[in-house]
């Protein structure tokens, strides 16, 4: 993984520990105690990941060091680490590894124990706070970041993640069969926290309103059921229509958490797939692939991207139709344990659903995702900068606005939206690094500032 990606992901994780600052203002000693518990537990988690790693590399040491450094001094101080020379960084890594090993040596030879869940749950009970949910998710995310750092996930690392999940949450980890590394991240966020996450997303106002309406509907149906009233048929399956990069997968993940909070799903995790993941090239194999992917998604959400490719326009009967037939049967057989969300371009999805009576009868809830406008694209860029600890100068912001105006004016159905912004942001960081690489010594301001010189020229981007 690139160091910029590591910093960005760690920055996002560390936001969940902002409560430590609140606690410090109220009670410094109590804050220090909880910080020590978190450092000790992170050392345990990192040690479990280390022992499971069959392909050790320095990236994992770097991640552990940055995370540990930031947890001790705060996420704002990560830039201090970046300012060090390579020899200073290596020295700091050795010191931090020594500190973490000291924690590990204090532990017994028995099974590892995580202390923070009980400690922070007790703090929540006394203070009326809800720090545990955020902290548990953050610590587990840190473990995932360590496990995926080298781009591979061995069976031992999968088992290590399950062990860590169970140590943190005190319950069996969900089955990871046929899921990507992040589908294990089933958070215990409250409904209010999930809605806050959704509402903090840039743009998508129509989607947010539709999700709120859906939540109100489901709440009322639950109340009617509890009072013994006649149940209104509830379909949780949905069609997400819209171009790429507009947040469809992100919203699907939040819907899974909402269904879990409202009691419609017991796990609420998300499993992503597409035609290649469920359609085989040999007779009899497609049904097996569909069954496997559905089994991994039970009690959660199965998200099928570009679902219309299962039944291309004008095609006859092929293995895609077989996949649809098996999927419809599993949706019926597991109607209380499976939610399916199909996604893709609006026109193609409309044709896909309308062409199949079985699909049309099960998918009657549509969400329409629109292109991000230039102001929203700029806001997404600013968020990337904030998460990565970068600052845009006024000139850089103005140039970016001009770039997004030009790109939006030339957009077509394949316009990349959020993905376009991410790709552009990576190019901007590369240009900034080239600009400052030979400045010695680089100051904090130099390392964090993005100027208009770092923004590629419009003609190069548009072409």
C-alpha positions in Angstrom: 0.0 0.0 0.0 1.1 3.6 -0.7 1.9 5.7 2.3 -0.7 8.3 1.4 -3.4 5.6 1.3 -2.2 4.3 4.7 -2.3 7.8 6.2 -5.8 8.4 4.8 -7.2 5.1 6.2 -5.5 5.6 9.6 -6.8 9.1 9.7 -10.4 7.9 9.1 -10.0 5.2 11.8 -8.5 7.7 14.4 -11.5 9.9 14.1 -13.3 7.3 16.2 -11.0 8.1 19.1 -12.0 11.8 19.3 -13.8 11.0 22.5 -10.5 10.7 24.3 -10.0 14.4 23.8 -13.4 15.1 25.3 -12.5 12.8 28.2 -9.2 14.6 28.7 -10.9 17.9 29.1 -13.1 16.3 31.9 -10.7 14.0 33.6 -7.0 13.7 32.5 -6.2 10.8 34.7 -9.2 8.8 33.5 -8.3 9.6 29.9 -4.7 8.5 30.4 -5.9 5.2 31.9 -8.2 4.4 28.9 -5.4 5.4 26.5 -3.1 2.9 28.1 -5.7 0.2 27.9 -6.2 1.0 24.2 -2.4 1.0 23.5 -2.1 -2.3 25.3 -5.0 -3.8 23.4 -3.7 -2.5 20.1 -0.4 -4.2 20.9 -2.3 -7.5 21.4 -4.2 -7.1 18.1 -1.0 -6.2 16.2 0.7 -9.3 17.7 -2.1 -11.6 16.6 -1.8 -10.2 13.1 2.0 -10.5 13.2 1.9 -14.2 14.2 -0.6 -15.0 11.5 1.5 -13.3 8.8 3.2 -15.6 6.3 4.6 -12.7 4.3 6.0 -10.1 6.7 6.9 -6.8 5.2 7.9 -3.4 6.5 4.5 -1.9 5.5 2.9 -3.6 8.5 5.5 -2.2 10.8 4.9 1.2 9.4 1.1 0.9 9.9 1.6 -0.2 13.5 4.0 2.6 14.2 1.9 5.4 12.7 -1.3 4.1 14.4 0.5 3.7 17.8 2.2 7.1 17.4 -1.1 8.8 16.5 -2.9 7.1 19.4 -0.3 8.4 21.8 0.0 11.9 20.5 -3.2 12.4 18.4 -3.9 12.1 14.7 -2.8 15.7 14.0 0.8 14.6 15.0 1.0 12.0 12.2 2.6 14.7 10.0 5.4 14.9 12.6 6.2 11.3 11.7 6.1 12.1 8.0 8.6 15.0 8.5 11.3 12.6 9.9 14.2 11.4 7.8 14.1 7.8 6.8 16.7 6.9 9.5 14.6 8.7 12.1 11.5 6.9 11.0 13.2 3.5 11.2 14.5 4.4 14.7 11.0 5.4 15.8 9.6 2.2 14.4 12.1 0.2 16.5 11.2 2.2 19.6 7.5 1.7 19.1 8.0 -2.0 18.4 9.9 -2.3 21.6 7.0 -0.6 23.5 4.5 -2.9 22.0 6.6 -6.0 22.8 6.9 -4.8 26.4 3.1 -4.8 26.6 3.0 -8.3 25.1 5.7 -9.6 27.5 3.5 -8.5 30.5 0.7 -10.8 29.3 0.3 -14.4 30.4 0.9 -17.4 28.1 -2.8 -18.1 28.0 -5.2 -17.0 25.3 -4.9 -13.2 24.6 -7.4 -10.9 26.3 -8.7 -7.6 25.1 -9.5 -5.2 28.0 -11.0 -2.2 26.4 -14.6 -3.6 25.7 -15.4 -4.0 29.4 -13.6 -0.8 30.4 -15.3 1.4 27.8 -18.7 -0.2 28.3 -18.4 0.6 32.0 -17.5 4.2 31.1 -20.5 4.4 28.8 -22.7 3.0 31.6 -21.5 5.7 34.0 -21.4 8.6 31.7 -24.4 7.9 29.4 -22.0 7.9 26.4 -21.7 5.5 23.5 -17.9 5.3 23.0 -17.7 1.5 22.7 -19.4 1.2 19.3 -16.9 3.6 17.7 -13.9 2.3 19.4 -14.6 -1.4 18.7 -15.2 -0.6 15.0 -11.9 1.4 14.9 -9.8 -1.3 16.6 -11.2 -3.9 14.3 -10.6 -1.7 11.2 -7.0 -1.3 12.4 -6.6 -5.1 12.4 -8.1 -5.3 8.9 -5.7 -2.6 7.7 -2.8 -4.6 9.0 -4.1 -7.8 7.5 -4.6 -6.4 4.0 -1.4 -4.3 3.9 0.6 -6.6 1.6 -2.3 -7.0 -0.7 -2.9 -10.7 0.2 -5.1 -12.4 2.8 -3.9 -15.8 3.9 -6.1 -18.4 5.7 -4.1 -17.8 8.9 -4.8 -14.0 8.6 -8.5 -14.7 8.1 -8.5 -16.8 11.2 -6.6 -14.1 13.1 -9.3 -11.5 12.1 -12.0 -13.8 13.3 -10.2 -14.2 16.6 -9.8 -10.4 16.9 -13.5 -9.9 16.1 -14.6 -12.4 18.8 -12.2 -10.8 21.4 -13.7 -7.4 20.7 -17.4 -8.1 20.3 -17.6 -11.2 22.5 -19.5 -13.1 19.8 -18.7 -15.4 16.9 -17.5 -13.6 13.8 -19.7 -13.8 10.7 -18.7 -16.3 8.0 -16.2 -14.8 5.6 -16.7 -17.3 2.8 -16.6 -15.7 -0.7 -16.3 -12.2 0.8 -13.7 -9.5 0.3 -11.6 -8.6 3.4 -13.8 -5.7 4.5 -17.2 -7.6 4.5 -16.3 -8.8 8.0 -16.6 -5.3 9.2 -20.1 -5.6 10.7 -20.2 -2.7 13.1 -22.4 -2.4 16.1 -23.4 1.2 15.4 -26.7 2.5 16.6 -29.4 3.6 14.1 -28.7 7.2 14.9 -25.0 6.7 14.1 -25.7 5.0 10.9 -28.1 7.8 9.8 -25.4 10.3 10.8 -22.9 8.5 8.6 -25.4 8.6 5.7 -26.4 12.2 6.2 -22.7 13.2 6.3 -22.2 11.8 2.8 -21.9 14.6 0.2 -24.9 15.2 -2.0 -27.5 12.4 -2.5 -30.3 14.4 -0.9 -33.0 12.5 -2.6 -31.5 9.2 -1.5 -31.2 10.3 2.1 -34.9 11.3 2.1 -35.9 8.0 0.6 -33.9 6.1 3.1 -35.5 8.1 5.9 -39.0 7.3 4.5 -38.1 3.6 4.3 -36.9 3.6 8.0 -40.2 5.2 9.1 -42.2 2.6 7.2 -40.2 -0.3 8.7 -40.5 1.1 12.2 -44.2 1.4 12.0 -44.5 -2.2 10.5 -42.5 -3.5 13.5 -44.8 -1.7 15.9 -47.8 -3.1 14.2 -46.3 -6.6 14.3 -45.5 -6.3 18.1 -49.1 -5.3 18.7 -50.5 -8.3 16.9 -51.9 -6.3 14.0 -52.1 -7.6 10.4 -48.7 -7.4 8.8 -48.2 -5.4 5.7 -45.9 -7.3 3.2 -42.4 -5.8 3.5 -39.9 -6.1 0.7 -36.4 -5.1 1.5 -34.9 -5.9 -1.9 -34.0 -2.8 -3.9 -32.8 -1.6 -7.3 -30.1 1.1 -7.3 -30.1 3.0 -10.6 -27.3 5.4 -11.6 -23.9 5.9 -13.1 -20.6 4.6 -11.5 -19.0 6.4 -8.6 -22.2 7.8 -7.2 -22.1 6.0 -3.8 -24.4 3.0 -4.5 -22.2 0.5 -2.7 -21.8 2.9 0.3 -25.5 3.3 0.6 -26.1 -0.4 0.3 -23.6 -1.0 3.2 -25.5 1.6 5.3 -28.9 -0.1 4.5 -27.5 -3.4 5.7 -26.7 -1.8 9.1 -30.2 -0.1 9.2 -31.9 -3.5 8.6 -29.8 -5.0 11.3 -30.7 -2.2 13.8 -34.4 -2.5 13.0 -34.3 -6.3 13.6 -34.9 -7.4 10.0 -31.4 -8.9 9.6 -29.3 -10.5 12.3 -25.9 -9.5 10.8 -26.4 -6.8 8.2 -23.1 -7.3 6.5 -22.6 -6.6 2.8 -21.3 -9.1 0.2 -20.5 -7.6 -3.2 -20.5 -9.5 -6.5 -21.1 -9.1 -10.2 -21.8 -11.4 -13.2 -18.3 -12.9 -13.0 -18.8 -13.8 -9.4 -22.0 -15.9 -10.0 -22.0 -17.0 -13.6 -19.7 -20.0 -14.7 -18.7 -21.1 -18.1 -19.8 -24.7 -17.7 -23.1 -26.5 -17.4 -24.1 -27.0 -13.7 -21.4 -24.7 -12.3 -23.5 -21.5 -12.2 -26.0 -22.9 -9.7 -23.2 -23.9 -7.4 -21.6 -20.4 -7.6 -24.9 -18.7 -6.9 -25.6 -20.9 -3.9 -22.1 -20.2 -2.5 -22.4 -16.5 -2.8 -25.9 -16.5 -1.3 -24.8 -18.6 1.6 -22.1 -16.1 2.4 -24.7 -13.3 2.3 -27.4 -14.9 4.5 -28.6 -12.6 7.3 -27.1 -9.7 5.3 -27.2 -7.9 2.0 -26.1 -9.3 -1.4 -25.1 -6.5 -3.7 -24.9 -7.3 -7.4 -23.3 -4.6 -9.5 -24.1 -4.2 -13.2 -26.8 -6.8 -12.6 -28.2 -6.2 -16.1 -25.3 -8.1 -17.6 -26.9 -11.3 -16.3 -29.5 -10.8 -19.1 -28.0 -8.7 -21.9 -30.5 -7.2 -24.3 -31.3 -9.5 -27.2 -29.6 -12.5 -25.6 -31.1 -15.9 -25.6 -31.0 -18.4 -22.8 -27.5 -18.5 -21.3 -25.9 -19.2 -17.9 -26.9 -15.7 -16.8 -30.5 -16.8 -17.0 -29.6 -19.8 -14.9 -28.1 -17.5 -12.3 -31.3 -15.4 -12.2 -33.4 -18.5 -11.8 -31.3 -19.9 -8.9 -31.1 -16.4 -7.2 -34.9 -16.0 -7.4 -35.4 -19.4 -5.8 -32.9 -18.6 -3.0 -34.6 -15.3 -2.4 -37.9 -17.1 -1.9 -36.4 -19.9 0.2 -34.5 -17.4 2.4 -36.9 -14.5 2.3 -36.4 -13.7 6.0 -32.6 -14.0 5.9 -31.5 -12.4 2.6 -31.8 -8.9 1.1 -30.7 -8.5 -2.5 -29.8 -5.1 -4.0 -29.1 -5.0 -7.8 -27.4 -2.0 -9.3 -26.4 -0.5 -12.6 -27.2 2.2 -15.2 -30.8 3.4 -15.0 -32.0 2.4 -18.5 -30.4 -1.0 -18.4 -31.7 -1.8 -15.0 -35.3 -0.8 -15.9 -35.1 -3.1 -19.0 -33.5 -5.9 -16.9 -36.3 -5.8 -14.2 -39.2 -5.3 -16.6 -38.1 -8.2 -18.8 -38.4 -10.8 -16.1 -41.7 -11.3 -14.2 -39.9 -13.0 -11.3 -37.6 -10.0 -10.8 -40.4 -7.5 -11.3 -42.5 -9.1 -8.6 -39.6 -9.0 -6.0 -38.0 -5.7 -6.8 -40.4 -2.8 -6.4 -38.2 -0.3 -4.5 -36.0 1.9 -6.6 -33.3 4.4 -5.6 -32.0 6.8 -8.3 -28.4 8.1 -7.9 -27.5 11.2 -9.8 -24.2 12.5 -11.1 -22.3 14.7 -8.6 -22.4 18.4 -9.7 -19.2 20.5 -9.7 -19.7 21.9 -6.2 -20.2 18.4 -4.8 -17.1 17.1 -6.7 -15.1 19.9 -5.1 -16.5 19.1 -1.7 -15.4 15.4 -2.2 -11.9 16.6 -3.1 -11.8 18.8 0.1 -12.9 15.8 2.2 -10.1 13.7 0.6 -7.7 16.5 1.6 -9.0 16.7 5.1 -8.8 13.0 5.7 -5.3 12.9 4.3 -4.2 15.9 6.4 -3.7 18.2 3.3 -4.7 21.8 2.8 -5.8 23.4 -0.5 -4.7 26.9 -1.1 -7.3 29.4 -2.4 -5.6 29.2 -5.8 -5.7 25.4 -5.9 -9.3 25.3 -4.9 -10.2 27.8 -7.6 -8.3 25.8 -10.2 -10.0 22.6 -9.1 -13.4 24.2 -9.4 -12.6 25.2 -13.0 -11.5 21.6 -13.7 -14.7 20.1 -12.3 -16.8 22.7 -14.2 -15.1 21.6 -17.5 -15.3 17.9 -16.7 -19.0 18.1 -15.7 -19.8 20.0 -18.9 -18.3 17.2 -21.0 -19.7 14.3 -18.9 -21.4 11.3 -20.5 -23.0 8.1 -19.0 -19.5 6.8 -18.1 -18.6 9.9 -16.0 -16.6 8.6 -13.0 -18.0 10.9 -10.3 -16.4 10.0 -7.0 -14.0 7.6 -8.6 -12.9 10.4 -10.9 -12.2 12.6 -7.9 -10.2 9.9 -6.2 -8.1 9.3 -9.2 -7.5 13.0 -9.7 -6.6 13.4 -6.0 -3.9 10.6 -6.3 -2.5 12.5 -9.3 -2.4 15.7 -7.3 -0.6 14.1 -4.4 2.0 12.7 -6.9 2.6 16.1 -8.4 2.9 17.7 -4.9 5.4 15.0 -3.9 7.5 15.7 -7.1 7.4 19.4 -6.3 8.6 19.2 -2.7 10.8 16.1 -2.8 14.0 18.1 -3.1 13.1 20.7 -0.4 15.2 20.2 2.7 14.1 20.3 5.4 10.4 20.1 4.5 8.3 22.0 7.0 4.8 20.9 8.2 3.3 23.6 6.0 5.2 22.4 2.9 4.2 18.7 3.5 0.5 19.5 3.9 -0.1 22.3 1.4 -1.5 21.7 -2.1 -1.0 24.6 -4.4 -2.4 25.4 -7.9 0.8 24.0 -9.4 -0.2 20.6 -8.1 -3.4 20.6 -10.0 -3.0 19.1 -13.5 -3.9 21.4 -16.4 -7.5 21.2 -17.6 -6.7 20.2 -21.2 -4.7 17.2 -19.9 -7.4 16.0 -17.6 -10.3 16.5 -20.1 -8.4 14.7 -22.8 
